Amino acid sequence: MRRVWLGMAVGWGALLLYAVVAFGVVVLRSRDRAEARWTAALTEESEQGEALRKLDTLFAFRAPGKDEVLALDEERLGAYLDAREEALTAFEKLERGNEKLEEDQDADAESDTVEDGLEVAGRRAELNARMQAALERSLRKRGMSPSEFRAIT
């Protein structure tokens, strides 16, 4: 009878050990995937920021001095308004995406983990990168630098 109990204890112990190892592997893989997504999204966001900075050199613009007023012609104002409209459309999409993220986060507030935080941060960085990409495309299409866009704004 002792052998039976010993065999059962060893079997259950091995099964428990297997379950703990499997759980650990799943958690580590989940964290690695979330971290990889977050890192990729931050890289993309950084690249988009760099693309916007390159537009400043591609489309040179001298901002007015502190006590100067920016002289606008109708063509540049039209280009600005078109770029602004496209940027606002992209921003509204970004805002809806952020609202959905917050709803998802609120619904899952009790079970927040580091992986969840990395996932949310990654998704936010992806949304920001998309917003920057839309602005960059719009400005490039109109031959406008971000500095000029900000100055007109």
Residue, then its C-alpha position, 0 to 999 in steps of 0.5 A: m500500500r505504501r508503494v501505491w501512495l508513493g507512486m501516486a505522490v511521485g506522479w502528482g508531484a511530476l504533474l504539478l511540476y510540469a504544470v508550474v513549468a508550463f505556466g512559467v513558459v506561457v508567462l515568459r512568452s507572453r511578456d516577451r511578445a508584449e515587450a517586443r510589440w512595445t519595442a517595435a512600436l517605440t521604434e516606429e514612433s521614433e522613426q516617424g519623429e525622425a521623418l518629421r524632423k527631416l521635413d524641416t531640412l527638406f522644406a526650409f522655413r524661417a520662423p518669424g522672430k519673437d516680435e515679428v508676424l508671420a506673413l501668409d499668402e493664400e496658397r500657404l494658408g490653403a496648404y496649411l488648412d488642408a494639412r490641418e484637416e488631414a491631421l485632425t482626421a488622423f487625430e480623431k482616429l487616434e482619439r477613438g483608439n485611445e478611448k477604446l484602449e482606456e475602456d479595455q483597460d478599465a474593464d480589465a483593471e483588476s487583472d493588470t500585469v506588467e504584460d498588460g501595461l506593456e501591451v497598452a503602451g505598445r498600442r498607444a505608441e503604435l497609434n501615435a506613430r500612425m498619427q505622426a505618419a499621417l501628418e508627415r504624409s500630409l505635410r510632404k504632399r504640400g511641401m510644408s515643414p513641421s516648423e512652418f505648420r507650427a508657426i502658422t498654427 
